[in-house]
Amino acid sequence: MKNKFIKDLAVGVALSLAIFSCADKFEETPLPTGQTLVEVAVANDNFDILAAALTKTGLVTSLNNPNSGTFTVFAPTDAAFINYWNSIRGAGHTEQNVLDTIANLKPTGVSNPTIAALAGVLNYHIVSSKIPSSEITGKAVFATLQGARLTISKQGSNVILNANNAGAGAGNGANVTVVDVNALNGVIHSIDKVLIPVSVATIGNTLGFAVSYTTNPPTVTAGTTAGNNYDILSAAIRKTGLAPTLLPNRSPLPDFTVFAPNDAAFVDYLNAIDPSITTEGQALTAINALTELTNPKLSEVTEILKYHVVAGRVVSTDLTASLSVTTLLTGKNFTISTLGPPVTLTDAASADATVVNANILTNAGVVHGIGAVLNPNP
């Protein structure tokens, strides 16, 4: 028994020595080195206002912490922020004016913007993954920290956000001016405007129709929005049963692109078939009365509508001359004839339609207003 005890003790000591010997060889993983996104912004003279805004809103907490994940920041320059401030508070601001205003922003009340509103704007510039410029090869859509979708396109060597449809000061679109300012926890791309988050939920909101899935079959409302330039299209979408396709009962909603004939275009289309139709009201009556016995037939209008819809998000920067555009009408495409401006589309009958209002962005699709109804049949 004693010999066994001594033997077991010897084995235990040997194992302990082996473990300690291995432990001596363990090496602690070195901590990552380099500047965080916040530190990069603070060190860059072009991002003074951005750094101040991140600090005031508290977003520095995650962006300054390598353990919070990786991010892409589309960073407005100081000049972009000054233009934005001029657009919301009146002209004449300097960099110091903006910095002083940010320092004195209040959570609620008369503050313009409030801290929460500024945080929302900043979050629309941030994506929770690292997107180097080498991965921006065409078009892509990302959900931002704010929740709204951001479209990134590339034309030649130029990277463009939301098709740069913003206009002056601030808006939904911007150009990327400097790429790949790398940081420990992500990458910064400099942009020339402050982006305003896209607030329109769906193409249904833009075109004036809605789908409720609280009933079976779903209830579709359409064609009743005062002042909507797409009332006839909206009524046609409801009548043909296309609404649940465009706004399915799922989350997140898929993107569709609608090349949307305006009311005048639909009146012209119906007038060519029935010269007695000369007004929007008469056109709406005709659309709501469609059957397989009317002229045009309900099935014909259904095909026409599908011919105006493209699966996915297509903004103007995705278009190229002579591009054949695949539609929801199987086997039927139309062609981008000219990039303009304006962009011109040519249908299967060789007739042209001009894009009169491009890049109407929503968070579930894009609408391009056009001035004629496209014909899918040669």
C-alpha positions in Angstrom: 0.0 0.0 0.0 2.8 2.4 0.9 4.6 1.6 -2.4 1.3 2.3 -4.3 0.9 5.7 -2.5 4.5 6.6 -3.3 4.0 5.6 -6.9 0.8 7.7 -7.2 2.5 10.6 -5.6 5.3 10.4 -8.0 2.9 10.4 -11.0 1.1 13.4 -9.6 4.2 15.3 -9.1 5.3 14.5 -12.7 2.0 15.6 -14.1 2.2 18.9 -12.1 5.6 19.6 -13.3 4.5 18.9 -16.9 1.6 21.3 -16.5 3.7 24.0 -15.0 6.3 23.4 -17.8 3.5 23.9 -20.4 2.2 27.0 -18.6 5.6 28.5 -18.8 5.4 28.3 -22.6 2.0 30.0 -22.8 2.2 33.4 -24.3 -0.4 36.1 -23.8 -2.0 37.3 -27.0 -0.9 40.9 -27.6 -3.6 43.5 -27.6 -4.4 45.0 -31.0 -2.6 48.3 -31.7 -3.6 51.3 -33.7 -6.1 54.2 -33.5 -9.8 53.7 -33.1 -12.3 55.3 -35.4 -12.8 58.1 -32.9 -9.1 58.6 -32.5 -8.6 58.8 -36.2 -11.4 61.4 -36.5 -10.0 63.5 -33.7 -6.5 63.4 -35.3 -7.9 64.5 -38.7 -8.4 68.3 -39.2 -11.3 67.6 -41.6 -13.4 65.8 -39.0 -13.4 68.3 -36.1 -17.2 68.8 -36.2 -17.8 65.0 -36.7 -15.7 64.3 -33.6 -17.5 66.9 -31.6 -20.9 65.5 -32.7 -19.9 61.9 -31.9 -18.9 63.0 -28.4 -22.0 65.1 -27.7 -24.3 62.2 -28.8 -22.4 59.5 -26.9 -21.7 57.5 -30.0 -18.0 57.6 -29.1 -18.7 54.8 -26.6 -18.9 52.1 -29.2 -16.8 53.6 -31.9 -13.9 54.1 -29.5 -14.1 50.5 -28.3 -12.4 47.8 -30.4 -14.4 45.2 -28.5 -17.7 46.7 -29.8 -17.2 45.3 -33.3 -16.1 46.8 -36.6 -17.8 49.7 -38.4 -17.7 51.7 -41.6 -18.2 55.5 -41.1 -19.1 57.6 -44.0 -17.7 60.8 -42.5 -19.0 64.3 -43.6 -16.2 66.8 -43.7 -16.3 70.0 -41.7 -17.3 71.9 -44.8 -20.2 69.4 -45.3 -21.3 69.9 -41.7 -21.2 73.7 -42.1 -23.5 73.4 -45.2 -25.8 71.2 -43.2 -25.9 73.7 -40.3 -26.6 76.5 -42.8 -29.5 74.4 -44.2 -31.2 73.8 -40.8 -30.3 77.0 -38.9 -29.8 79.7 -41.5 -26.8 80.8 -43.5 -23.5 82.3 -42.2 -22.1 79.6 -40.0 -18.4 79.0 -39.5 -16.7 75.9 -38.1 -16.5 77.5 -34.7 -20.2 78.4 -34.7 -21.1 74.8 -35.4 -18.8 73.5 -32.7 -20.2 76.0 -30.2 -23.8 75.0 -31.1 -23.1 71.3 -30.8 -21.5 71.9 -27.3 -24.8 73.5 -26.2 -27.3 71.2 -27.7 -30.1 70.0 -25.4 -31.8 66.6 -25.3 -35.2 68.1 -25.8 -37.0 71.4 -26.2 -36.0 74.1 -28.6 -32.6 72.7 -29.5 -32.1 72.5 -33.2 -31.2 69.7 -33.7 -31.8 67.9 -30.5 -29.1 65.5 -29.3 -31.4 62.6 -30.3 -32.0 64.0 -33.8 -28.3 64.6 -34.3 -27.6 61.0 -33.1 -30.1 59.7 -35.7 -28.4 61.6 -38.5 -24.9 60.4 -37.4 -26.1 56.8 -37.2 -27.3 57.0 -40.8 -23.6 57.4 -41.7 -22.5 54.2 -39.9 -22.7 50.6 -41.0 -21.9 47.8 -38.5 -19.3 46.1 -40.7 -16.0 47.1 -42.4 -16.5 48.0 -46.0 -13.2 48.9 -47.7 -13.4 50.5 -51.1 -12.0 47.3 -52.7 -15.4 45.7 -51.8 -17.4 48.4 -53.5 -17.4 47.1 -57.0 -21.0 47.9 -58.2 -24.1 48.6 -56.2 -24.9 47.4 -52.7 -27.5 48.2 -50.1 -26.8 48.3 -46.3 -28.9 48.8 -43.2 -27.3 51.6 -41.2 -27.2 51.9 -37.4 -30.1 54.4 -37.7 -32.2 51.6 -39.4 -32.7 53.2 -42.8 -31.2 51.7 -45.9 -28.1 53.2 -47.6 -27.4 52.6 -51.3 -23.8 52.5 -52.4 -22.9 52.6 -56.1 -19.8 52.9 -58.2 -19.3 54.8 -61.4 -15.8 54.3 -62.7 -13.6 55.2 -59.7 -16.3 57.3 -58.1 -18.2 55.9 -55.1 -21.7 57.5 -54.7 -24.2 57.2 -51.9 -27.9 57.1 -52.7 -27.3 58.1 -56.3 -26.2 61.5 -55.0 -29.8 62.8 -55.4 -29.4 65.4 -52.6 -29.1 68.8 -54.1 -27.3 71.5 -52.1 -26.6 71.6 -48.4 -27.7 68.3 -47.1 -29.9 65.4 -48.3 -30.2 61.7 -49.0 -27.1 61.5 -51.3 -23.4 62.3 -51.3 -20.1 61.6 -53.1 -17.3 59.8 -51.4 -14.2 62.0 -51.7 -11.6 60.1 -49.8 -11.6 56.3 -49.2 -10.0 53.9 -46.8 -8.9 55.9 -43.8 -8.3 52.7 -41.8 -8.7 52.4 -38.1 -8.3 49.6 -35.5 -12.0 48.9 -35.5 -13.1 49.8 -39.0 -12.7 52.2 -41.8 -13.7 55.8 -42.6 -14.7 57.1 -46.0 -14.9 60.9 -46.3 -18.1 62.3 -48.0 -19.1 65.8 -49.2 -22.6 66.1 -47.6 -24.4 65.3 -44.4 -26.9 62.6 -45.3 -30.5 62.9 -44.1 -32.0 59.4 -43.3 -34.5 58.1 -45.8 -37.8 58.4 -43.9 -40.3 57.0 -46.5 -41.0 53.4 -45.5 -42.1 51.7 -48.8 -42.8 52.4 -52.4 -46.5 52.0 -51.4 -46.1 55.2 -49.4 -44.7 57.0 -52.4 -47.2 55.6 -54.9 -50.2 55.9 -52.6 -51.2 52.3 -51.8 -51.1 50.1 -48.8 -51.7 46.5 -47.9 -53.2 45.2 -44.7 -52.7 41.6 -43.8 -55.1 41.6 -40.9 -57.8 40.3 -43.3 -57.9 37.3 -45.6 -57.5 38.1 -48.5 -55.3 41.2 -47.7 -57.0 44.5 -47.9 -55.5 46.9 -50.4 -56.2 50.6 -50.4 -55.1 52.8 -53.2 -55.7 55.8 -55.4 -57.2 58.1 -52.8 -54.2 60.2 -51.8 -54.8 63.9 -52.6 -52.2 65.5 -54.7 -50.4 62.2 -55.5 -49.1 62.2 -59.0 -49.4 58.4 -59.2 -53.1 58.0 -58.4 -54.0 56.1 -61.5 -50.9 53.8 -61.2 -51.9 53.2 -57.5 -55.4 52.3 -58.5 -54.1 50.0 -61.2 -51.7 48.3 -58.8 -54.7 47.6 -56.5 -57.0 46.5 -59.3 -54.6 44.1 -60.9 -53.6 42.4 -57.6 -50.0 43.4 -57.8 -49.9 45.2 -54.4 -49.1 42.1 -52.3 -46.2 41.3 -54.6 -44.7 44.7 -54.1 -45.5 44.8 -50.3 -45.4 41.1 -49.2 -46.2 40.0 -45.7 -42.6 39.6 -44.6 -39.9 41.5 -42.8 -37.7 43.0 -43.9 -39.5 44.0 -47.0 -37.7 43.3 -50.3 -36.6 46.1 -52.6 -38.4 46.7 -55.9 -37.8 49.5 -58.4 -40.9 51.0 -60.1 -40.6 53.0 -63.2 -43.8 54.8 -62.5 -46.0 56.5 -65.2 -47.5 59.6 -63.8 -51.1 60.5 -64.0 -50.8 62.4 -67.3 -49.0 59.4 -68.8 -51.8 57.1 -67.9 -54.5 59.5 -69.2 -52.6 59.6 -72.5 -52.4 55.8 -72.6 -56.1 55.3 -72.0 -57.1 58.2 -74.3 -55.3 56.4 -77.2 -57.6 53.4 -76.6 -60.8 55.4 -75.7 -60.7 59.1 -76.9 -63.5 59.9 -74.4 -61.1 59.5 -71.5 -59.5 62.9 -71.1 -59.3 63.5 -67.4 -57.7 61.8 -64.4 -61.1 61.1 -62.9 -62.3 59.4 -66.1 -59.0 57.4 -66.2 -59.5 56.2 -62.5 -63.1 55.2 -63.4 -61.8 53.1 -66.3 -59.1 51.5 -64.2 -61.5 50.5 -61.4 -63.9 49.0 -64.0 -61.3 46.8 -65.7 -62.4 43.2 -66.5 -61.5 40.7 -69.2 -64.3 42.2 -71.3 -63.1 45.8 -71.2 -60.6 47.5 -73.5 -57.9 47.3 -72.3 -58.4 44.0 -70.6 -57.5 43.5 -66.9 -54.9 41.0 -67.9 -53.3 43.4 -70.4 -53.0 46.1 -67.8 -51.6 43.6 -65.3 -48.8 42.7 -67.8 -48.2 46.4 -68.5 -47.7 47.1 -64.8 -45.3 44.1 -64.4 -43.3 45.6 -67.3 -42.7 48.7 -65.2 -41.3 46.8 -62.1 -37.8 45.5 -61.5 -36.8 43.3 -58.7 -34.2 44.9 -56.4 -33.0 48.4 -56.0 -31.9 50.2 -59.2 -30.8 53.8 -58.8 -29.8 56.1 -61.7 -26.1 55.4 -61.0 -26.7 51.7 -61.8 -27.8 52.5 -65.3 -25.7 52.3 -68.4 -26.5 53.2 -72.0 -28.0 50.3 -74.0 -28.7 48.4 -70.8 -31.5 45.8 -71.1 -33.6 46.0 -68.0 -35.2 42.8 -66.8 -38.7 43.3 -65.5 -41.3 41.3 -63.6 -43.0 40.4 -66.9 -41.2 37.2 -67.8 -39.2 37.5 -71.0 -39.9 41.2 -71.5 -37.2 43.8 -71.1 -36.9 47.5 -71.9 -33.7 49.4 -72.8 -31.9 52.4 -71.4 -31.5 54.5 -74.6 -29.8 57.5 -73.2 -28.4 58.5 -69.8 -29.3 62.1 -70.4 -30.1 63.9 -68.5 -32.8 63.0 -68.8 -32.7 59.3 -68.9 -34.7 57.8 -71.7 -36.2 54.3 -71.8 -37.2 52.5 -75.0 -39.9 49.9 -74.8 -40.6 46.8 -76.9 -42.7 48.9 -79.3 -39.6 51.2 -79.9 -41.4 54.1 -78.1 -39.6 56.3 -75.7 -40.4 57.3 -72.1 -38.4 60.0 -70.3 -37.5 59.8 -66.6 -39.0 63.0 -65.2 -38.3 62.3 -61.5 -35.4 60.0 -60.7 -34.3 58.3 -57.5 -37.3 58.7 -55.2 -35.8 56.6 -52.4 -37.7 54.6 -49.8 -36.5 51.9 -47.3 -38.1 49.2 -49.4 -37.5 50.2 -53.0 -37.0 53.0 -55.4 -39.4 54.9 -57.7 -38.5 56.7 -60.9 -41.3 58.8 -62.3 -41.7 58.5 -66.1 -43.7 60.5 -68.6 -45.2 57.7 -70.6 -46.6 54.2 -70.2 -44.2 51.5 -71.5 -45.5 48.9 -74.0 -44.3 45.4 -73.5 -45.4 44.2 -77.0 -43.6 45.0 -80.3 
